[in-house]
């Protein structure tokens, strides 16, 4: 049914304290809004339970109701699951990878989850902007971080069921967030026998194509392995249906020759069509992945470059992935670190860290100069700096300190 124009309007107040600013996204199970606290002006993302197949907006344009009596039990059960999952996710607030759930409440005959509002880009968007695949060392940090967080979620009896490059975000400070728990479902007890069909072609295993498919932690393992396959190869894995029909999935090492054969075999095992022979849980996946990756890696792991900016007496810090190119300048759209000062160029300079040499490379792209302790670098020229070194833009009022830890 068409609910495309049924979102809450700008300015609508929820729970007497959140003012709707705009719609961020619409999915099969809900709407996500950008909202502002009317007391603190802090921004939040608010998820509204709104299953398109079971509910419509009432005549008042605000409250929800089941589409008809045949859908009422589905709607009410889904609402109870939605709020219960919010309570569980709120208990994961100490997990840096899971989006922080601040609050949840009932209103308008439905439920709402209040989450931190995060800014950054998804892995898919990052690859599109960079026009390249993600380096192996960066991909390893991302995948292992998500896997360890998913292990905690699985222990609480939840599945994500929609892990993909579209649902893992890279934030402006270089950290990672797993988003969009709209497809999350409990798999404990009787919930395993009838789950809604959630399909993201290439990332969904065969058991997700059926309401009665046996889903479990192995379902998220498949999706995470498919995500890794995509971000280090640039190629979407074949759909599970096509593979069942006889199409052969290319091994990851044959698509990207830099992927060690041992690691490629781990990914193959995590992408097995039949769940019973697939890697069964995230703990096993992490163990197999790290053993294969670290046993063949030539670069240090668990090492992160950091940039600290000091400007006009204020300090701000960023952590970023090894081999990520960090762009600094005045343009908020084109730069990872935005410095809104008149003499700073739109794209002023780029910073790259080489994990093998443990050195930073600074590329000057500015009109007014990027400087090190040795003087002006010069436009379209680069300088090599070590951890502990400093560089600055235009004058010494905008300084950047480099370190690795």
C-alpha positions as CSV (number, residue, x, y, z in Angstrom):
1,X,0.0,0.0,0.0
2,X,1.2,3.6,-0.7
3,X,2.2,5.4,2.5
4,X,4.8,7.6,0.8
5,X,3.1,10.8,1.8
6,X,2.2,9.8,5.3
7,X,5.2,11.1,7.3
8,X,4.8,13.4,10.2
9,X,5.1,17.1,9.2
10,X,7.8,19.6,10.0
11,X,7.2,21.2,13.4
12,X,5.2,18.3,14.8
13,X,6.0,17.8,18.5
14,X,6.6,14.3,19.9
15,X,6.6,13.4,23.6
16,X,6.2,17.1,24.4
17,X,9.9,17.7,23.7
18,X,11.0,16.7,20.2
19,X,10.2,18.9,17.2
20,X,10.3,17.2,13.7
21,X,12.7,18.9,11.3
22,X,12.6,16.6,8.3
23,X,12.3,13.0,7.1
24,X,15.7,11.2,7.0
25,X,14.5,7.9,5.5
26,X,11.5,5.6,4.8
27,X,11.7,1.8,5.1
28,X,9.4,-1.1,5.2
29,X,9.1,-1.1,9.0
30,X,9.3,2.6,9.8
31,X,10.2,6.2,9.2
32,X,13.3,8.0,10.5
33,X,13.1,11.7,11.3
34,X,15.6,14.4,12.2
35,X,14.2,16.1,15.3
36,X,15.4,18.7,17.7
37,X,14.9,18.9,21.4
38,X,12.8,22.0,22.1
39,X,14.7,22.4,25.4
40,X,18.3,21.9,24.5
41,X,18.2,22.3,20.6
42,X,20.2,19.1,20.4
43,X,19.5,17.0,17.2
44,X,18.3,13.4,17.4
45,X,17.2,10.7,14.9
46,X,13.8,9.4,15.8
47,X,12.5,6.1,14.4
48,X,8.8,5.7,14.1
49,X,7.3,2.2,14.0
50,X,5.3,2.2,10.8
51,X,5.1,-1.2,9.0
52,X,3.9,-0.3,5.5
53,X,2.1,-3.7,5.0
54,X,0.2,-3.5,8.2
55,X,-0.7,0.1,9.0
56,X,-1.8,3.4,7.7
57,X,-1.9,7.0,9.1
58,X,-5.4,7.8,10.6
59,X,-7.6,10.6,9.3
60,X,-5.9,13.1,11.8
61,X,-2.7,12.6,9.8
62,X,-0.8,11.8,13.0
63,X,-1.8,8.5,14.7
64,X,-1.5,5.1,13.2
65,X,-4.0,2.2,12.9
66,X,-3.9,-1.3,11.6
67,X,-4.8,-1.4,7.9
68,X,-7.7,-3.7,8.7
69,X,-8.7,-6.3,11.3
70,X,-6.7,-9.0,9.5
71,X,-3.5,-7.0,10.1
72,X,-4.2,-5.9,13.7
73,X,-2.5,-8.8,15.4
74,X,0.5,-8.5,13.2
75,X,0.7,-4.7,13.9
76,X,0.4,-5.1,17.6
77,X,2.9,-7.9,17.9
78,X,5.4,-6.0,15.7
79,X,5.0,-2.9,17.9
80,X,5.7,-4.9,21.1
81,X,8.8,-6.4,19.4
82,X,9.9,-3.0,18.2
83,X,9.8,-1.5,21.7
84,X,11.4,-4.5,23.3
85,X,14.3,-4.4,20.9
86,X,14.7,-0.7,21.7
87,X,15.1,-1.6,25.3
88,X,17.7,-4.2,24.5
89,X,19.7,-1.9,22.2
90,X,19.6,0.8,24.9
91,X,21.6,-1.6,27.1
92,X,24.3,-1.5,24.4
93,X,25.1,2.1,24.9
94,X,28.6,1.3,26.0
95,X,29.3,-0.3,22.6
96,X,31.0,2.3,20.3
97,X,29.8,0.7,17.1
98,X,26.1,0.5,17.8
99,X,24.1,3.7,17.4
100,X,23.3,5.1,20.9
101,X,19.6,4.7,21.8
102,X,18.7,7.6,24.1
103,X,15.0,7.0,24.7
104,X,11.8,5.3,23.6
105,X,8.1,6.0,24.1
106,X,4.6,5.2,22.9
107,X,2.5,7.8,21.2
108,X,0.0,8.1,18.3
109,X,-0.8,4.4,18.7
110,X,2.7,3.5,17.8
111,X,6.3,3.5,19.2
112,X,9.3,5.8,18.8
113,X,13.0,5.2,19.3
114,X,15.2,8.3,20.0
115,X,18.8,7.8,18.8
116,X,21.9,9.9,18.5
117,X,22.1,11.8,15.2
118,X,25.3,10.8,13.5
119,X,26.9,12.5,10.5
120,X,29.2,10.8,8.0
121,X,28.8,8.6,5.1
122,X,28.1,4.9,4.5
123,X,30.7,2.5,3.2
124,X,28.9,2.6,-0.2
125,X,29.0,6.4,-0.3
126,X,32.6,6.5,0.8
127,X,33.6,4.1,-2.1
128,X,31.7,6.2,-4.5
129,X,33.3,9.4,-3.4
130,X,36.8,7.9,-3.4
131,X,36.1,6.1,-6.7
132,X,37.9,3.1,-5.3
133,X,37.7,0.0,-3.1
134,X,38.5,0.2,0.6
135,X,42.2,-0.8,1.5
136,X,42.6,-4.2,3.2
137,X,43.8,-2.8,6.5
138,X,40.9,-0.3,6.7
139,X,38.4,-3.0,5.8
140,X,39.8,-5.3,8.4
141,X,39.2,-2.8,11.2
142,X,35.7,-2.1,10.0
143,X,34.6,-5.7,9.6
144,X,36.1,-6.9,12.9
145,X,34.6,-4.0,14.8
146,X,31.2,-4.7,13.4
147,X,31.6,-8.5,14.0
148,X,32.5,-8.0,17.7
149,X,29.5,-5.7,18.2
150,X,27.2,-8.1,16.5
151,X,28.4,-10.9,18.8
152,X,27.1,-8.9,21.7
153,X,23.8,-8.3,20.0
154,X,23.4,-12.0,19.2
155,X,24.0,-13.0,22.8
156,X,20.9,-10.8,23.6
157,X,18.9,-12.9,21.2
158,X,18.7,-10.4,18.3
159,X,19.6,-10.5,14.6
160,X,20.3,-7.4,12.5
161,X,19.3,-9.1,9.2
162,X,20.3,-6.1,7.0
163,X,24.1,-5.7,7.3
164,X,25.4,-4.2,4.1
165,X,27.7,-1.3,2.9
166,X,24.6,0.9,3.1
167,X,24.2,0.3,6.8
168,X,27.7,0.8,8.1
169,X,28.8,4.4,8.5
170,X,32.1,6.1,8.7
171,X,31.8,9.2,10.9
172,X,33.7,12.4,10.5
173,X,36.1,11.5,13.3
174,X,37.0,8.1,11.7
175,X,34.9,5.9,13.9
176,X,32.3,3.3,12.7
177,X,28.6,3.0,13.4
178,X,26.3,0.2,12.5
179,X,22.9,1.7,11.6
180,X,19.3,0.8,10.6
181,X,18.1,-1.8,13.0
182,X,14.7,-1.6,11.4
183,X,14.9,-5.2,10.2
184,X,16.1,-6.5,13.6
185,X,14.2,-9.5,14.9
186,X,14.4,-11.8,17.9
187,X,15.5,-15.3,17.0
188,X,15.0,-16.9,20.4
189,X,12.1,-19.3,21.2
190,X,9.2,-19.3,18.8
191,X,10.4,-16.3,16.8
192,X,12.5,-18.6,14.5
193,X,9.5,-20.2,12.9
194,X,8.0,-17.2,11.0
195,X,10.1,-14.2,10.2
196,X,9.3,-11.4,7.7
197,X,11.2,-11.7,4.4
198,X,14.0,-9.2,4.2
199,X,16.1,-9.2,1.1
200,X,19.1,-7.1,0.0
201,X,20.3,-8.9,-3.2
202,X,23.9,-10.1,-2.8
203,X,24.0,-9.6,0.9
204,X,21.0,-11.8,2.0
205,X,21.6,-15.5,2.4
206,X,19.1,-18.1,1.1
207,X,17.3,-18.6,4.4
208,X,16.1,-14.9,4.3
209,X,14.1,-15.6,1.1
210,X,11.5,-17.6,3.1
211,X,9.4,-16.7,6.1
212,X,10.2,-20.1,7.6
213,X,13.9,-20.1,6.7
214,X,16.0,-21.0,9.8
215,X,17.7,-17.7,10.6
216,X,20.3,-17.2,13.3
217,X,23.7,-15.6,13.9
218,X,24.9,-17.4,10.7
219,X,22.5,-15.1,8.8
220,X,24.4,-12.0,9.9
221,X,27.7,-13.7,9.3
222,X,26.8,-14.2,5.6
223,X,25.8,-10.5,5.2
224,X,29.0,-9.3,6.9
225,X,31.2,-11.5,4.8
226,X,29.3,-10.3,1.7
227,X,29.9,-6.7,2.8
228,X,33.7,-7.4,3.1
229,X,33.7,-9.1,-0.4
230,X,32.1,-5.9,-1.8
231,X,34.2,-3.3,-0.1
232,X,37.6,-4.9,-1.0
233,X,36.6,-5.9,-4.6
234,X,34.1,-3.3,-5.7
235,X,31.9,-6.2,-6.9
236,X,28.5,-7.1,-5.4
237,X,28.4,-10.8,-4.6
238,X,26.0,-13.0,-6.6
239,X,22.5,-13.4,-5.1
240,X,21.9,-16.5,-3.2
241,X,19.1,-17.4,-5.7
242,X,21.5,-17.1,-8.6
243,X,24.1,-19.3,-6.9
244,X,21.5,-21.9,-6.1
245,X,20.6,-21.9,-9.8
246,X,24.2,-22.8,-10.6
247,X,26.1,-19.6,-11.1
248,X,29.6,-19.7,-9.6
249,X,30.7,-17.1,-7.2
250,X,34.3,-16.0,-7.9
251,X,36.6,-16.4,-5.0
252,X,37.7,-13.1,-3.4
253,X,41.4,-13.7,-4.0
254,X,40.7,-14.1,-7.8
255,X,38.9,-10.7,-7.9
256,X,41.4,-8.9,-5.7
257,X,44.9,-10.4,-5.9
258,X,46.0,-8.6,-2.7
259,X,43.6,-10.7,-0.6
260,X,45.5,-13.6,0.9
261,X,44.3,-17.0,-0.2
262,X,43.7,-18.1,3.4
263,X,41.4,-15.1,4.1
264,X,39.6,-15.7,0.8
265,X,38.8,-19.2,2.0
266,X,37.4,-17.9,5.3
267,X,35.1,-15.6,3.3
268,X,34.0,-18.5,1.1
269,X,33.1,-20.5,4.2
270,X,31.1,-17.5,5.6
271,X,29.3,-17.3,2.3
272,X,28.2,-20.9,2.1
273,X,24.7,-21.2,0.7
274,X,23.6,-23.8,3.3
275,X,23.6,-22.3,6.8
276,X,24.5,-25.7,8.5
277,X,27.9,-25.7,6.8
278,X,28.5,-21.9,7.1
279,X,30.6,-20.3,9.9
280,X,28.0,-20.3,12.6
281,X,28.6,-17.3,14.7
282,X,30.6,-14.0,15.0
283,X,33.1,-15.3,17.5
284,X,34.1,-18.0,15.0
285,X,34.2,-15.5,12.2
286,X,36.4,-13.1,14.1
287,X,38.8,-15.9,15.1
288,X,39.1,-17.3,11.5
289,X,39.3,-13.9,9.9
290,X,42.0,-12.5,12.2
291,X,44.1,-15.7,12.0
292,X,44.0,-15.6,8.2
293,X,44.5,-11.9,7.9
294,X,47.2,-11.4,10.6
295,X,49.1,-14.5,9.6
296,X,49.7,-13.0,6.2
297,X,49.7,-9.2,6.9
298,X,52.8,-7.2,6.2
299,X,51.6,-4.1,8.0
300,X,50.9,-3.5,11.7
301,X,47.3,-3.8,13.0
302,X,45.4,-2.0,15.7
303,X,47.4,1.1,14.9
304,X,45.5,4.3,14.2
305,X,46.8,7.7,13.0
306,X,45.4,10.7,14.8
307,X,45.3,14.4,13.9
308,X,44.8,17.1,16.5
309,X,43.9,20.6,15.4
310,X,44.6,23.6,17.6
311,X,42.9,26.8,16.4
312,X,42.2,30.1,18.3
313,X,42.7,28.3,21.7
314,X,40.4,25.4,20.8
315,X,41.4,21.8,20.3
316,X,39.7,19.1,18.2
317,X,40.9,15.5,17.5
318,X,40.3,13.0,14.8
319,X,41.2,9.3,14.5
320,X,41.2,7.8,11.0
321,X,42.0,4.6,9.2
322,X,45.5,3.7,8.0
323,X,46.0,4.6,4.3
324,X,42.9,6.9,4.3
325,X,43.5,10.1,2.5
326,X,42.2,12.9,4.8
327,X,41.3,16.2,3.0
328,X,41.5,19.5,4.9
329,X,40.0,22.7,3.7
330,X,37.2,25.3,3.8
331,X,34.6,23.2,1.9
332,X,32.3,21.3,4.1
333,X,31.2,19.1,1.2
334,X,34.7,18.2,-0.1
335,X,36.7,17.9,3.1
336,X,37.0,15.4,5.9
337,X,38.2,18.2,8.2
338,X,36.5,21.6,7.6
339,X,38.3,24.8,8.6
340,X,36.1,27.8,8.0
341,X,38.7,30.5,7.9
342,X,38.9,33.1,5.0
343,X,42.5,32.4,4.0
344,X,42.1,28.7,4.0
345,X,41.6,27.2,0.5
346,X,38.5,25.3,-0.4
347,X,40.7,22.2,-0.6
348,X,43.9,23.2,1.3
349,X,45.9,20.0,1.7
350,X,45.7,16.3,2.0
351,X,47.2,14.0,4.7
352,X,48.0,10.4,4.1
353,X,49.5,7.9,6.6
354,X,51.6,4.9,5.4
355,X,51.3,2.1,8.0
356,X,54.4,0.3,6.6
357,X,56.8,3.2,6.9
358,X,54.9,4.7,9.9
359,X,55.1,8.2,8.2
360,X,52.7,10.9,7.1
361,X,52.6,12.5,3.7
362,X,51.3,16.1,3.4
363,X,50.2,17.3,0.0
364,X,49.9,21.1,-0.3
365,X,47.0,22.2,-2.6
366,X,46.6,25.7,-1.3
367,X,47.0,29.2,-2.5
368,X,48.2,30.7,0.8
369,X,50.5,27.9,2.0
370,X,50.9,24.8,4.1
371,X,53.9,24.9,6.4
372,X,56.1,22.5,8.4
373,X,59.0,23.2,10.7
374,X,61.1,23.2,7.6
375,X,59.1,26.0,6.0
376,X,56.6,26.3,3.1
377,X,55.8,23.0,1.4
378,X,54.7,24.6,-1.9
379,X,51.6,24.1,-4.0
380,X,51.3,20.6,-5.6
381,X,54.4,19.5,-3.5
382,X,54.5,17.1,-0.6
383,X,56.4,16.7,2.6
384,X,57.1,13.6,4.7
385,X,56.5,13.9,8.4
386,X,56.8,11.6,11.4
387,X,54.6,11.0,14.4
388,X,55.0,13.9,16.7
389,X,55.5,16.4,13.9
390,X,53.4,19.5,13.4
391,X,52.2,21.4,10.3
392,X,50.0,24.5,9.9
393,X,47.8,26.3,7.4
394,X,48.5,29.9,6.3
395,X,49.9,30.9,9.7
396,X,50.6,29.3,13.0
397,X,47.1,30.0,14.3
398,X,45.8,26.8,12.7
399,X,48.1,23.9,13.8
400,X,47.8,20.2,13.2
401,X,49.7,17.7,15.4
402,X,50.3,14.2,14.0
403,X,50.6,11.0,16.1
404,X,50.0,7.2,15.9
405,X,48.7,5.2,18.8
